[in-house]
Every structure is written in structure tokens, then in C-alpha cells.
Amino acid sequence: MAQPCSSSNVLFSLFQALHQLYYDPNIENKNLAQKWLMQAQVSPQAWHFSWLLLNLDKVPEIQYFGASALHIKISRYWNDIPADQYESLKSQLFSQITRFASGSKIVLTRLCVALASLALSMMPDAWPCAVADMVRMFQAEDSNVDGRARCLALLELLTVLPEEFQTSRLPQYRKGQVRSVLAQECGSVFPLLEQLLQQQDSPGFIKQKVLKCFSSWVQLEIPLMDCENLIQAAFTSLQDPELFDTAVEAIVNAISQPDAQRYVNTLLKLIPPVLGLQEQLRQAVQGGDMETSHGICRIAVALGENHSRALLDQVQHWQSFLALVNMIMFCTGIPGHYPVNETTSSLTLTFWYTLQDDILSFEPDKQAVYQQVYRPVYFQLVDVLLHKAQFPSDEEYGFWSSDEKEQFRIYRVDISDTLMYVYEMLGAELLSSLYDKLGRLLTSTEQPSSWQHTEALLYGFQSIAETIDVNYSDVVPGLIGLIPRISISNVQLADTVMFTIGALSEWLADHPVMINNVLPLVLQALGNPELSISSVSTLKKICRECKYDLPPYAANIVAVSQDVLMKQIHKTSQCMWLMQALGFLLSALQVEEILKNLHSLITPYIQQLEKLADETPNPSNKLAIIHILGLLSNLFTTLDISHHDDDHESTEVKKLPVPQGPNPVVVVLQQVFQLIQKVLSKWLNDAQVVESVCAIFEKSVKTLLDDFAPMVPQLCEMLGQMYSTIPQASALDLTRQLVHIFAHEPAHFPPIKALFLLVTSVTLTLFQQGPRDHPDIVDSFMQLLAQALKRKPDLFLCRGLDVQAVFQCGVLSLKFPEALTVKASCGFFTELLPRCGEIPPVGQVVHENGKLLLQAVLEPAPQGEPPSPPPRLCVPAGPARGAPPPSSPRRLAPQGEPLLPGFECCPRLLSPLAVLVLLVAGAAGWLWAMGEYWQSLAHACPCLRVSRERVNKRRVKEMVKEFTLLCRGLHGTEYTADY
């Protein structure tokens, strides 16, 4: 479709495009029409055709487009309008709104939004009394327009005015001015709204518009005392079912405004009408009216949550606030199961956080008084929350949808978080209360209670024990003793039992005599697929925390685990967790025992892998191979006989003998090394298989550290062969780990050096062929180079390394649009530039090619780059002063980072170089900036001051940012206010 133009065919083209947009079934034609119409709306011709489209003989769709075009022109292109046309435009808009007062509502609303945008742009100088003028204009008699229609049009205009202000593009200083004017202008609005609400003959739809208008205005932070009458009127409107929702929204918005807490007297006046809603709330709950109970709860929570500190401070009114708290407690405990029978209780949970925070923030004397009043309330809250956390009957739960079950799970998590938080206030007494109730349930000789009650009490324990140190609690031994007495006949209860045991695993490590009370339950649960997550995660926690006390149980744990793994009871992720658990367990055994158990555990998988390696590659084989390799890598992740990461302080750890001979993991890896090579030979083209192979060695290296040393030569050789055949990022990542741990060891330097030179040579060849399709390889390569410079800079002294080519690859990597790749490149230069003095080849390359680096850092971002995070300074070519170019992102990445080390090490090189780059860049934007702002740049340019500031990293980054803004013509403008 043609571009918008000033020919007589514009209207015809508009009608044709609008018809395509609304009625053409072809989606491509719709998209094309929409794109053309968007261009038309911002074209200069829009000022002309917008009014023509508003003719009353046009259909609403066309009229709406005309009104929208007017709004866009006014809101986005205000500076295009000559000041002498303001009054004419205002008059035309008033006229159109009057005409559409009885017409299409969507067109009327859009015209009101356009006039609102006009008013905001003219306030306060060009139109100081805009709101009063609007009210006066529409209250004037007009025989051509029905009075009720004029009233609705005025209310619509007054409603959209604050909404347009909230989304307007006004500069921040102008927003402050306009907000202040609007706050004063509410004196022209609120009396009108009060009058309309109080009139007995005002129809319901008028009152509803009034409440919406009030709701819109209070969000402008109008002083709460100025809203008193309207808030009271809104409370009265709650009795009208048609006005209920709108009244709730208005009250909540008024109460929730941030500035409202300054008006304590008004807040106190609001408590009685809120408490007066309790009877309506009870009736709604009894009648199953969830909408009404939800709305009343929102009002009570808004008052309590937003202003609990201010209301607590009014000690003489403590009883009324306590009554409000009890009303919110009623909302928390509303009968029914969330989210099926009620949806209100979840609204209250944040209130209990807030109230507790406010109570605990008082000075000790005052806090003690409030604790005396509110500790009983919080004990009651615990009972209410545990009741709400109970599952429904099995029959009822079976009818719930999967979405309802998921919402209930999230709701229980929120309750768990609340209980954990309440522990701060109630302390050990809370655990004692839970234990007493659970004990009575499990030891009672009367009719047994429901499993739901038992599960909820255990859930309370678990919620607290997961995040709070309960090692010194005197009730945990009793709880551990009670758990075996629980009759587990339900999956949900069994899950909670498992998670509770897992939450107490640290306590078990300090009390190993109690392990036998619960470990059989966990091992039994491993065989139940429905308890997969809870049982496996609990066993993993026990094996991690209690491993030095588990050798007597090791054979049984390994046997049960091996059985469930062979039966494929668990999903892949749980199988990996189980292998990690076994790794922790085996770490505490003697080497002979470890090897024996390893042989038993992994031999079936090795045999399966041998069989798969002989078969022709296919998707099914691939999944099986990846699964087996994943099992091995997860086992080796935690199997650490040297206890490198062990922070356990028990005497048992200190008495463990230092292992002699090769590490069991190394022994196993050496035994299966040829098999892994065989698998690779057939699957070298598959990145996932290669990644899985590399993961085995990478996780083993991270865990074993120096103990991995015997594997270094053969692994380096295999990696070199892999990467030479088909370069993949996972091989580079593993090489980086080897460099990190072994490059500084003289005995291992030769194979590390050979591997480093090989992968560098292969990657440089890849760069020559075009690396754009391999951002992952570029990312990993830059990280490898940075690690080499950090751990063993001597690698850059090797005769076989082309330092200049590596430098140029780094510069090219800076131009990638992927943020992670650019970040890795910056990390490389951060390590490279400071070594200009200590590594002669690096110093020479930086001296000869430093200009390329600086130019890459400063050049504009490539087209199509995501808007954030931009890696470069993004200086555009010649923007209009004060106007941000569309392609220039507003966020500045740490682009000063790669330059900073250079500034510190060779400021004489880079300072004049920066000026040189600016002068020879050839872009109009640079020449414009240098020409018009040379004095500013000479004064503020970081390159001219950095030698004095090079020790202050933060200041250098600030100067780089300042320099960027100067060159973009944005320094000191409102656009940069949120940098």
C-alpha cells in the first residue's frame, strides 16, 4: 500500500485500509493495513484528515481512527503545533465532544483523551484553569444536547484526565507542575461528584461514572482529608449491588495512596465504616457471595496493610484497630477451600507480614506492650492458617481441576512462608504448640482424627524447620519419635512426612542415634512413584548432611536405590538427584568400599552404554546415552573423598583417615575412558551428547580438583581431537576448567599448553570463516582467554599463539548483538589490557591495534539488536540536539570496563587515541558533536581527565557515561534523567 501523501486520494486510501483492517479475513492484508494506518496517524496529513473522519455520516470504526489520530498528534507531536492555534484546537475538540455526547461511546472516550492530552500540555501557563473551564463548559445550557448526555461526557472527560496524566510523556519537571495544578483543580471536581452522588434521582449509571471518576482522581495523591465526603458516599454505595464493585475500587484507591498515612485523623474516621461492613461480610459468606466478601476484604486489608504503623501509633484507639485486625482474621479464615469455595483469604497474608514488621519495629518498651496484645492474635492466626492449609476430602479433591490443584499448592506455599515469618514473633513457643497438638492427635484413644489435620500440623513444622535453625529445639526429638506412629495411607500425607524429615536432616546430623527412626520410612517411600520428588529429595538431604553417620546403612541405601533405578520408577531429574545422594553417601566410606559399591552401581549402565555404542545412532539411542552419561556425571559431582567442600565441624570428620592411592572416581573414569571415546566417535556431530560427555569430566574436575591430575594428559588429548574435528562450546568450557585448576602446575603445563594452542588455532580458523553463527563458541572462547590470562599469563608468551589474531577476534566479538557474548569479550579485555607491560606481545598488539578496540566499544549498536542490555556507548550519527535517536538504547552497559585497565596501564597511549578515533571516524554525529561542543568535550571528556582519575574506577565509568551523553546531544536533558 502506498505511503500517506497529501493527494486527494488519501481519504479513499484510508477507507480502504480501515476496511481491510476490520473486515478482510486475510491476516497478511490486516497486518499490511495496520502498518500503513500507523504511518498515516503520524503523518503531517493527519491534522487534516482526522477531522474529516469524524463526520457523523461515517461508521464508528472510521470515527474512532480519526479521534485516535488526533490524540497521537497532540500527545506525541505537541511541539509541531503553533501556540496561536492552541485555542482553535481546544474549541474544535470541545465541539466534537459535544457532538458525540449522544453518539458512539468509544469515539467519545477517544476524543476526551485527546482533549485531556491537550489540557496537560497547556497546563499551567497556557491553560491554568483547564479543569474548571471544562466543568463550566459542559454545565452551560445547550439546547442541542441532552443534559444527561452532557453530564456523562463531562464525567468521561474528568475520568480520563488523570489516567492520561499517569501515562503521559511529560518531562519529569513538567509532571510535577501539572500534578500540583491537578491537585488544586480537584476543588472544581469533587463538589460536582458529591452533588451527583447525593441526588436521589441520579440514575445508577451516572453514580457509577461518578465513582469511577473519583477513583481516577484519588490516584493523583489528593490529600485524604479532601476525599472524606466522597469516601463516605462510596461506603454508602456499597449497599447497592450495581455500584458495589466500582465503590470498592474507589475506596481502595483512596485508602491506598502513599500520602494517606499523613492524615491520621481521617484514617481513624474510616475505621467505623469499615467495621460497619462486618454484617454484610458475614451475610455474603453465608450466602456464598464470593464477589461481595472479596470486595469487603479488599477494603479492610487496604486500610490495615497500608496504615498499620500509623494506626498502631494511636494508642488511645487500640481497641478499634484490634477490631479491624479481628475483621481481617475473619477474612483469613473464611470457610471453604481456596480456590474452589473461596478466593478471599489469600488477600490477607501480606497484612500479617506488615503488622508483625511494624510491631517489631517499635522501641523495646512499646514493642512489649503490643506483643502482649497481639501474640494471642498470631497464635490464633497459626490455627487459622493450618486449618486453611488442610486438603479437602479425597473424594472432593478428585473433582478438582489441575489448575485448581496448582493454585492450592501455591496458596499453601504462601501459608508456609507466613508461618515461617510468624516464628520470628512467637519463637520456640510456636513449635511447642504444634508438637503438643500433634502429640494429642497421634496418641489419642478416641476416634482417630482425619489425616488432613495431621498433615497440616506436620506442614507447619516443615515450614518452620526448612528455614529456621531448630537444632536446639527441645521438641524435635519428640517429633522424630512421633513420625513412625503416623498411619500413612494418603499420598499428600506421605509427601509431607518426607519433606518434614528432609527439613530436619541437619538436626539428624547432630543426633545420629535418631536416624534409624526415619530412614526406613524414606527408603520405603523410594519405591512409590507418587512420592518420587519428596522421597528422593529427602534422601539426598540426609545423605548430604548425615553422610558420616550413614556407613552402617550404606549397603541398604545403595541396594534400594539401585533397585528403583533399574526399575525406572523415577523420572530423569529424580534419578539424577538419587545419584547425587549416592555420591554423598559413598564419599564417607573407605576407598575399597567405594570401589565395591561403584562397581555394583554403575556396571549395568556401563554394559548398556557399550551396547548402545555399537548400535547405529538414532533418537532413542541418543536419549538413553544422555541419560546414562547424566547419571555418571551427577554421581561424580558429589563423590568427594577428599571433602574439598565439606564444612562439617564434627569430630568424626576430623578423625577420617587421609585416602591413599588413586581417587575412586579417577579409577572409574580411566576404566570407561575408551568407551566414552567410542561413544564420541559416533556422536561427535551431536552437541547434546558432546555436552553430556564433557559434563562428566567437568563436574569431576570441579569436585576432585588436584585429585583429578592423573586424567589430565589423556583428557587434554581427547579434547583436542574433539575440538579439531567439530568445534563445540562445551569442549571450550571444559578446557577452561583444566586451565583454571592445572595450568599453574609445572607438571601439567605441557598438555594444558598444547590443548590451549590447539583450540585457539581452530577457533581462529572459525573466525576467519565467519563466527556469526556460533555465538556460544565465541562466548566460551572469550571466557577461556580471560581465564588463561588470569591463571597462567605465560600462555600468551607461547610462540605458537598469534596474539594479534586473538586481539582482533576479541574486537570482533564486541560487535556481536548477544549481550552474554559481549560481556565475555569485555571480560577478556579486562584481563588483557593490564598485561601490556608484563607480556611484551600483548603490549605491542595493544599499541598497534588499540584504536580498533576503542572504535568497537564506541561504535553504534548493530541494527536489529535487542533494546537491552546494550554493550557499547551507542553514539549515533548526528541526532537532533535533545532528541534521542530511535535506535539508541537508554541503558549504558559497563562499557567503561574494558577501557579502564588500559587507562590505568597506558594512559599516554589511549588518551590521544580516543581523540584520534573521534576525529577520523567520519560519522556526521561525531563531527557535529566535536564541532558544536568542542569546549564542552575539552572540559568534560574522560580521555582528557582520566590520568588524574585512573585510580577511581567508579568515577571513570561516570565520565565515560557523561562523554556519551555529550556526543549524543543528550547531556542535561530530561531524557537522561533515569540513566
C-alpha positions, 0 to 999 in steps of 0.5 A, a space after each residue: 500500500 502506498 505511503 500517506 501523501 497529501 493527494 486527494 486520494 488519501 481519504 479513499 486510501 484510508 477507507 480502504 485500509 480501515 476496511 481491510 483492517 476490520 473486515 478482510 479475513 486475510 491476516 497478511 492484508 490486516 497486518 499490511 493495513 495496520 502498518 500503513 494506518 500507523 504511518 498515516 496517524 503520524 503523518 503531517 496529513 493527519 491534522 487534516 484528515 482526522 477531522 474529516 473522519 469524524 463526520 457523523 455520516 461515517 461508521 464508528 470504526 472510521 470515527 474512532 481512527 480519526 479521534 485516535 489520530 488526533 490524540 497521537 498528534 497532540 500527545 506525541 507531536 505537541 511541539 509541531 503545533 503553533 501556540 496561536 492555534 492552541 485555542 482553535 484546537 481546544 474549541 474544535 475538540 470541545 465541539 466534537 465532544 459535544 457532538 458525540 455526547 449522544 453518539 458512539 461511546 468509544 469515539 467519545 472516550 477517544 476524543 476526551 483523551 485527546 482533549 485531556 492530552 491537550 489540557 496537560 500540555 497547556 497546563 499551567 501557563 497556557 491553560 491554568 484553569 483547564 479543569 474548571 473551564 471544562 466543568 463550566 463548559 459542559 454545565 452551560 445550557 445547550 439546547 442541542 444536547 441532552 443534559 444527561 448526555 452532557 453530564 456523562 461526557 463531562 464525567 468521561 472527560 474528568 475520568 480520563 484526565 488523570 489516567 492520561 496524566 499517569 501515562 503521559 510523556 511529560 518531562 519529569 519537571 513538567 509532571 510535577 507542575 501539572 500534578 500540583 495544578 491537578 491537585 488544586 483543580 480537584 476543588 472544581 471536581 469533587 463538589 460536582 461528584 458529591 452533588 451527583 452522588 447525593 441526588 436521589 434521582 441520579 440514575 445508577 449509571 451516572 453514580 457509577 461514572 461518578 465513582 469511577 471518576 473519583 477513583 481516577 482522581 484519588 490516584 493523583 495523591 489528593 490529600 485524604 482529608 479532601 476525599 472524606 465526603 466522597 469516601 463516605 458516599 462510596 461506603 454508602 454505595 456499597 449497599 447497592 449491588 450495581 455500584 458495589 464493585 466500582 465503590 470498592 475500587 474507589 475506596 481502595 484507591 483512596 485508602 491506598 495512596 502513599 500520602 494517606 498515612 499523613 492524615 491520621 485523623 481521617 484514617 481513624 474516621 474510616 475505621 467505623 465504616 469499615 467495621 460497619 461492613 462486618 454484617 454484610 461480610 458475614 451475610 455474603 459468606 453465608 450466602 456464598 457471595 464470593 464477589 461481595 466478601 472479596 470486595 469487603 476484604 479488599 477494603 479492610 486489608 487496604 486500610 490495615 496493610 497500608 496504615 498499620 504503623 500509623 494506626 498502631 501509633 494511636 494508642 488511645 484507639 487500640 481497641 478499634 484497630 484490634 477490631 479491624 485486625 479481628 475483621 481481617 482474621 475473619 477474612 483469613 479464615 473464611 470457610 471453604 477451600 481456596 480456590 474452589 469455595 473461596 478466593 478471599 483469604 489469600 488477600 490477607 497474608 501480606 497484612 500479617 507480614 506488615 503488622 508483625 514488621 511494624 510491631 517489631 519495629 517499635 522501641 523495646 518498651 512499646 514493642 512489649 506492650 503490643 506483643 502482649 496484645 497481639 501474640 494471642 492474635 498470631 497464635 490464633 492466626 497459626 490455627 487459622 492458617 493450618 486449618 486453611 492449609 488442610 486438603 479437602 476430602 479425597 473424594 472432593 479433591 478428585 473433582 478438582 481441576 489441575 489448575 485448581 490443584 496448582 493454585 492450592 499448592 501455591 496458596 499453601 506455599 504462601 501459608 508456609 512462608 507466613 508461618 515461617 515469618 510468624 516464628 520470628 514473633 512467637 519463637 520456640 513457643 510456636 513449635 511447642 504448640 504444634 508438637 503438643 497438638 500433634 502429640 494429642 492427635 497421634 496418641 489419642 484413644 478416641 476416634 482417630 482424627 482425619 489425616 488432613 489435620 495431621 498433615 497440616 500440623 506436620 506442614 507447619 513444622 516443615 515450614 518452620 524447620 526448612 528455614 529456621 535453625 531448630 537444632 536446639 529445639 527441645 521438641 524435635 526429638 519428640 517429633 522424630 519419635 512421633 513420625 513412625 506412629 503416623 498411619 500413612 495411607 494418603 499420598 499428600 500425607 506421605 509427601 509431607 512426612 518426607 519433606 518434614 524429615 528432609 527439613 530436619 536432616 541437619 538436626 539428624 546430623 547432630 543426633 545420629 542415634 535418631 536416624 534409624 527412626 526415619 530412614 526406613 520410612 524414606 527408603 520405603 517411600 523410594 519405591 512409590 512413584 507418587 512420592 518420587 520428588 519428596 522421597 528422593 529429595 529427602 534422601 539426598 538431604 540426609 545423605 548430604 548432611 548425615 553422610 558420616 553417620 550413614 556407613 552402617 546403612 550404606 549397603 541398604 541405601 545403595 541396594 534400594 536405590 539401585 533397585 528403583 533405578 533399574 526399575 525406572 520408577 523415577 523420572 530423569 531429574 529424580 534419578 539424577 538427584 538419587 545419584 547425587 545422594 549416592 555420591 554423598 553417601 559413598 564419599 564417607 566410606 573407605 576407598 575399597 568400599 567405594 570401589 565395591 559399591 561403584 562397581 555394583 552401581 554403575 556396571 549395568 549402565 556401563 554394559 548398556 552404554 557399550 551396547 548402545 555404542 555399537 548400535 547405529 545412532 538414532 533418537 532413542 539411542 541418543 536419549 538413553 546415552 544422555 541419560 546414562 552419561 547424566 547419571 555418571 556425571 551427577 554421581 561424580 559431582 558429589 563423590 568427594 573423598 577428599 571433602 574439598 567442600 565439606 564444612 562439617 565441624 564434627 569430630 568424626 570428620 576430623 578423625 577420617 583417615 587421609 585416602 591413599 592411592 588413586 581417587 575412586 572416581 579417577 579409577 572409574 573414569 580411566 576404566 570407561 575412558 575408551 568407551 566414552 571415546 567410542 561413544 564420541 566417535 559416533 556422536 561427535 556431530 551431536 552437541 547434546 551428547 558432546 555436552 553430556 560427555 564433557 559434563 562428566 569430566 567437568 563436574 569431576 574436575 570441579 569436585 576432585 580438583 588436584 585429585 583429578 591430575 592423573 586424567 589430565 594428559 589423556 583428557 587434554 588429548 581427547 579434547 583436542 581431537 574433539 575440538 579439531 574435528 567439530 568445534 563445540 562450546 562445551 569442549 571450550 568450557 571444559 578446557 577452561 576448567 583444566 586451565 583454571 585448576 592445572 595450568 599453574 602446575 609445572 607438571 601439567 603445563 605441557 598438555 594444558 599448553 598444547 590443548 590451549 594452542 590447539 583450540 585457539 588455532 581452530 577457533 581462529 580458523 572459525 573466525 576467519 570463516 565467519 563466527 556469526 553463527 556460533 555465538 556460544 563458541 565465541 562466548 566460551 572462547 572469550 571466557 577461556 582467554 580471560 581465564 588463561 590470562 588470569 591463571 597462567 599469563 605465560 600462555 600468551 608468551 607461547 610462540 605458537 599463539 598469534 596474539 594479534 589474531 586473538 586481539 582482533 577476534 576479541 574486537 570482533 566479538 564486541 560487535 556481536 548483538 548477544 549481550 552474554 557474548 559481549 560481556 565475555 569479550 569485555 571480560 577478556 579485555 579486562 584481563 588483557 589490557 593490564 598485561 601490556 607491560 608484563 607480556 611484551 606481545 600483548 603490549 605491542 598488539 595493544 599499541 598497534 591495534 588499540 584504536 580498533 578496540 576503542 572504535 568497537 566499544 564506541 561504535 553504534 549498536 548493530 541494527 536489529 539488536 535487542 533494546 537491552 542490555 546494550 554493550 557499547 556507548 551507542 553514539 549515533 550519527 548526528 541526532 537532533 540536539 535533545 532528541 534521542 535517536 530511535 535506535 539508541 538504547 537508554 541503558 549504558 552497559 559497563 562499557 567503561 570496563 574494558 577501557 579502564 585497565 588500559 587507562 590505568 596501564 597506558 594512559 599516554 597511549 589511549 588518551 590521544 587515541 580516543 581523540 584520534 578515533 573521534 576525529 577520523 571516524 567520519 560519522 556526521 554525529 561525531 563531527 557535529 558533536 566535536 564541532 558544536 561542543 568542542 569546549 564542552 568535550 575539552 572540559 568534560 571528556 574522560 580521555 582528557 581527565 582520566 590520568 588524574 582519575 585512573 585510580 577511581 574506577 567508579 568515577 571513570 565509568 561516570 565520565 565515560 557515561 557523561 562523554 556519551 551523553 555529550 556526543 549524543 546531544 543528550 547531556 542535561 536533558 530530561 531524557 537522561 534523567 533515569 540513566 
